[in-house]
């Protein structure tokens, strides 16, 4: 699938995506990319986040591709598993650094309200990218989650949480993986 033939829905995680974050950069480069805004990025409420994502997907006039990071992955996964109309519109999910929302050690604690993740295959082709030293989940847990979803897992090595704080502003490697993902759709 060509990027121009889809609506790319950018779903930031906890605290949003600053201007140096790879999601912000991708949004600026892709004319058909739209960021899903949340009323509260710093004190997220799962039901509110899900509603915003669902609304954006259902408003899409083309097939939707979800590009979610961190807590945005958790909210997106719930929406994909709860709404049949959404399942018909989403043709691919590109998930980066999904947090372990079932881990009682996660901070801040309210992130656990986004868990647990649904199990079972995703209704669309899905890539999950995770690093070995992510502060919000260990790679083994991300690999298990990806396997539960029937997703293709990409090992990002020692990349931290894959955000601007870990030096992943431009993130050209991620863009190359996204291009490969799009070829498979």
C-alpha positions as CSV (number, residue, x, y, z in Angstrom):
1,X,0.0,0.0,0.0
2,X,1.2,3.5,-0.7
3,X,1.2,6.0,2.1
4,X,-0.9,8.4,0.0
5,X,-3.7,5.8,-0.2
6,X,-4.3,5.7,3.5
7,X,-4.9,8.1,6.4
8,X,-2.0,7.8,8.8
9,X,-3.3,8.3,12.4
10,X,-0.5,9.3,14.8
11,X,-1.3,8.3,18.4
12,X,1.2,9.7,20.9
13,X,1.7,8.2,24.3
14,X,1.9,9.5,27.9
15,X,2.9,13.2,27.9
16,X,2.4,13.5,24.1
17,X,5.0,13.9,21.4
18,X,7.1,17.1,21.5
19,X,8.3,18.7,18.3
20,X,11.5,16.6,18.3
21,X,9.7,13.3,18.7
22,X,9.8,11.0,15.7
23,X,6.0,11.0,15.6
24,X,5.9,14.8,15.2
25,X,8.5,14.7,12.5
26,X,6.7,11.9,10.6
27,X,3.5,13.9,10.9
28,X,5.2,17.0,9.4
29,X,6.5,14.9,6.4
30,X,3.4,13.0,5.6
31,X,0.6,15.2,4.2
32,X,-2.1,12.6,5.0
33,X,-0.9,12.1,8.6
34,X,-3.1,13.3,11.4
35,X,-2.2,13.5,15.1
36,X,-4.9,12.2,17.5
37,X,-5.0,14.8,20.3
38,X,-6.0,14.0,23.8
39,X,-7.6,16.3,26.3
40,X,-5.1,15.3,28.9
41,X,-1.7,13.8,28.0
42,X,-0.2,14.1,31.5
43,X,-3.1,12.5,33.4
44,X,-4.5,10.1,30.8
45,X,-7.9,8.5,31.2
46,X,-8.2,5.3,29.2
47,X,-11.9,5.7,28.2
48,X,-11.3,9.3,27.0
49,X,-8.3,8.3,25.0
50,X,-10.2,5.4,23.4
51,X,-13.0,7.7,22.4
52,X,-10.7,10.1,20.6
53,X,-9.0,7.3,18.7
54,X,-12.3,5.7,17.8
55,X,-13.7,9.0,16.6
56,X,-10.6,9.7,14.4
57,X,-10.7,6.2,12.9
58,X,-14.4,6.3,12.1
59,X,-14.0,9.8,10.5
60,X,-11.3,8.5,8.2
61,X,-12.2,8.8,4.5
62,X,-9.5,6.3,3.5
63,X,-8.2,3.1,5.0
64,X,-6.5,3.9,8.4
65,X,-3.0,3.1,9.5
66,X,-2.4,3.5,13.2
67,X,1.1,4.7,14.2
68,X,1.1,4.5,18.0
69,X,3.8,5.0,20.6
70,X,3.8,3.9,24.2
71,X,0.5,4.4,26.0
72,X,-1.1,5.3,22.7
73,X,-0.5,1.6,21.8
74,X,-2.4,0.5,24.9
75,X,-5.4,2.7,24.0
76,X,-5.4,1.8,20.3
77,X,-5.3,-2.0,21.1
78,X,-8.4,-1.7,23.2
79,X,-10.2,0.2,20.4
80,X,-9.2,-2.3,17.8
81,X,-10.6,-5.1,19.9
82,X,-13.9,-3.5,21.0
83,X,-15.4,-1.9,17.9
84,X,-16.4,-3.8,14.7
85,X,-16.7,-0.6,12.7
86,X,-13.2,0.3,13.6
87,X,-11.9,-3.1,12.6
88,X,-13.3,-2.5,9.1
89,X,-11.5,0.8,8.7
90,X,-8.0,0.0,10.1
91,X,-5.8,-1.9,7.6
92,X,-2.6,-1.8,9.7
93,X,-1.1,-1.0,13.1
94,X,2.5,0.1,13.7
95,X,3.1,0.0,17.4
96,X,6.3,1.3,19.0
97,X,7.4,0.7,22.6
98,X,4.2,-0.7,24.1
99,X,4.4,-0.3,27.9
100,X,3.8,-3.1,30.3
101,X,0.5,-1.8,31.6
102,X,0.0,-4.9,33.8
103,X,3.2,-4.3,35.8
104,X,2.4,-3.1,39.3
105,X,5.8,-1.3,39.4
106,X,4.8,1.0,36.5
107,X,4.9,4.7,37.3
108,X,2.8,6.7,37.3
109,X,0.3,4.2,38.7
110,X,-2.6,5.5,36.6
111,X,-1.0,4.0,33.5
112,X,-2.2,0.6,34.8
113,X,-5.7,1.7,34.1
114,X,-4.9,1.0,30.4
115,X,-4.3,-2.7,31.1
116,X,-4.4,-5.5,30.8
117,X,-3.9,-5.8,27.0
118,X,-6.5,-7.9,25.1
119,X,-5.0,-11.1,23.9
120,X,-5.7,-12.8,20.6
121,X,-4.8,-11.7,17.1
122,X,-5.1,-8.1,16.0
123,X,-7.8,-7.6,13.3
124,X,-5.1,-6.2,10.9
125,X,-1.4,-6.7,10.1
126,X,0.6,-5.3,13.0
127,X,4.2,-4.5,13.7
128,X,5.5,-4.1,17.2
129,X,8.9,-2.4,17.8
130,X,10.7,-2.7,21.1
131,X,14.1,-2.2,22.6
132,X,16.0,-4.3,25.1
133,X,16.3,-1.4,27.6
134,X,12.9,0.3,27.5
135,X,12.1,1.9,30.9
136,X,8.4,1.1,30.6
137,X,8.6,-2.6,29.6
138,X,11.2,-5.3,29.1
139,X,11.7,-6.7,25.6
140,X,10.7,-10.2,26.6
141,X,7.3,-8.9,27.7
142,X,6.9,-6.9,24.4
143,X,7.8,-10.0,22.4
144,X,5.2,-12.1,24.3
145,X,2.6,-9.4,23.8
146,X,3.4,-9.2,20.0
147,X,3.1,-13.0,19.8
148,X,-0.3,-12.8,21.5
149,X,-1.5,-10.3,18.9
150,X,0.0,-12.3,16.0
151,X,2.2,-9.3,15.3
152,X,5.6,-9.2,13.7
153,X,8.2,-8.1,16.3
154,X,11.1,-5.9,15.4
155,X,14.1,-5.8,17.8
156,X,15.3,-2.2,18.1
157,X,18.4,-3.1,20.1
158,X,19.4,-0.7,22.9
159,X,17.1,2.2,22.0
160,X,15.4,3.0,25.3
161,X,11.8,4.1,25.1
162,X,12.3,5.3,21.4
163,X,11.3,8.9,22.0
164,X,13.1,12.3,21.8
165,X,14.5,11.8,25.3
166,X,16.4,8.7,24.0
167,X,17.7,10.6,20.9
168,X,15.0,9.3,18.5
169,X,13.9,12.5,16.9
170,X,14.4,11.8,13.2
171,X,14.6,8.0,13.8
172,X,15.5,7.0,10.2
173,X,15.6,3.3,11.1
174,X,12.0,3.5,12.2
175,X,11.0,5.1,9.0
176,X,12.7,2.3,7.0
177,X,10.8,-0.3,9.1
178,X,7.5,1.7,8.5
179,X,8.2,1.6,4.7
180,X,8.7,-2.1,4.9
181,X,5.4,-2.4,6.9
182,X,3.6,-0.4,4.2
183,X,4.9,-2.6,1.5
184,X,3.3,-5.6,3.2
185,X,-0.1,-4.1,3.4
